[in-house]
Amino acid sequence: MTGAPTPRITPGLAAAPTEVDLVVVGLGVTGAGVALDAATRGLSVLAVDAHDLAFGTSRWSSKLVHGGLRYLANGQVGVAHESAVERGILMEVTAPHLTRAMPYVVPFTSSTGRAQQLLTRAGMRAGDLLRRGARTSADTLPPPRRLSTTELLAMAPPLRSAGLTGGTLSWDGQLEDDARLVTTIARTAAAHGAHVRTRARVLSATGTRVDLRDELSGATHTVAARAVVNATGVWAGDLVDEVRLRPSRGTHLVLRAETLPGLTTAVFAPVPGSTSRFVMVLPQPDGTLYVGLTDEPVEGPMPDVPTPSESEIGFLLDVVSASFTRPLHRDDVIGAFAGLRPLLDASTGAGEDATADLSRRHAVLTSRTGVVTIVGGKLTTYRRMAQDAVDAATAAAGLTARACRTATLPLLGAAPRAELAALELPTRLVRRYGTDAALVLSSAREVTRLGDAELLRPVAEGVPATLAELVFGITHEGAADVDDLLDRRTRIGLVPADREAARAAAEHALALVRSHAGSRPGQPPSGSSATVS
């Protein structure tokens, strides 16, 4: 964008606006999406979070862009179609640089009944019908097909071969990184004029006023707004007490890739006794595997960072071990994480253990004081959730706004896959920033005065993140401290041992940026100088 200075992703509330059209509370994927949607409709926007971008649920997902097959199996046809449509938009329009097609196999054994095999294959075909109905190209997501035992073992060598009778191959979408998607949406919102502020805690809110506290300085700040959107997920009820949720916890394990050597294709291992539940083994580009996930009801106050239970960890290890030659043990787990799903309490009378069957449909609710709350849904459908929230907020406030354009608006760094493949830039940077990979590297050169060899060297043994990424996280993405860099701008923190190994690099990056800012008159000496390009 040109003209006036570009608003910034900035920790704290220094010089924040005191009057805007829309305040967005929460900077997970939905809140960032609301900020982008509203800004591109011509509204003035202040988006705030008490912690950081992607601090809550949005960084604890399976890193998948789901097509909605599971919801179709549960009879939620509308949700399934919406998921497939939004998956196609993400993969083909808004974020082809942050998504990729993920092949996955479902193995069959001699103990897999014929009825279950037929049901699984029918489900794969139904999933392909969803893809076609969403007008997603077969070049993006190929159709499913049967696999012989030989083909299956070639794709997933660590599978237990005894009793194996073949399987199915299908495709879904996979994110490079869920927190990176949130950060990119927030950067794009800021590039379109939104003021994006982290470390800004909401003390109280109505539909026309928000009282905030700067978590860095302790100063309070009041903003007059025409509309307010509550996008705080499982914490929505803390801001608007009329909102009733039934959160569930989903746990994942992190393993080294060598735990299941040669596995490059995702495997959906069937859960014994169920015809529709699987435990997923998901290879990641950083040399790890994610194993997940569970679906456990959560009671009581919602923690800022949920903790996996040992029973969940044991369940995941047991299910996966049944499908692979090498049994998995507790000491194979190098990290574990859990996220909380903001499921609506529809008062259906479902049992306390039935959260796995609750609808993932989102809802827009308006409180007595006029706060618009967006809840439910899932990461894949964030864009549609944001659209519906902004539609409701502008209608309720009588705001004049342009039509939603996010279904056709590429995020920063997006480009057709052929163009991305032709970029002569470091592969890792292209995977994580798309066409902005050049900006990441040039910005790091300017700030640090270091050469590419040092900027692109892995920050620690076995940790592929680079110093260039850490520097960019500070200068362009609002990272304020080591936690922001290791836990959200990169995902090094998912493995505690890697996090400790990379701490010195993160501290070094912060020091380099402070030194550079201090050498330039009028520049703040911290991550708060994080301008958006």
Secondary structure, DSSP 4 states (H G I P E B T S, - for coil): --SSPPP-EEES-TT--SEEEEEEE--SHHHHHHHHHHHHTT--EEEE-SS-TT-SGGGSS-SEE--SHHHHHTT-HHHHHHHHHHHHHIIIII-TTTEEEEEEEEEEETTS-HHHHHHHHHHHHHHHHHHHHTT--TTTSPPPEEE-HHHHHHH-TTB--TTEEEEEEEEEEEES-HHHHHHHHHHHHHHTT-EEEESEEEEEE-SSEEEEEETTT--EEEEEEEEEEE--GGGHHHH-TT--B--EEEEEEEEEGGGSTT--SEEEEEPTT-SS-EEEEEE-TTSEEEEE---EE--SSPPSS----HHHHHHHHHHHHTTBSSPP-GGG--EEEEEEE--B-------TT-GGGS----EEEE-TT--EEEES--GGGHHHHHHHHHHHHHHHHT---PPP-GGG-PPTT---HHHHHH--S-HHHHHHHGGGHHHHHHHHHHHH---HHHHSSEEETTEEEEHHHHHHHHHTT---SHHIIIIIIS-GGGSHHHHHHHHHHHHHHHHHHHHHHHTSTT--SSGGG----
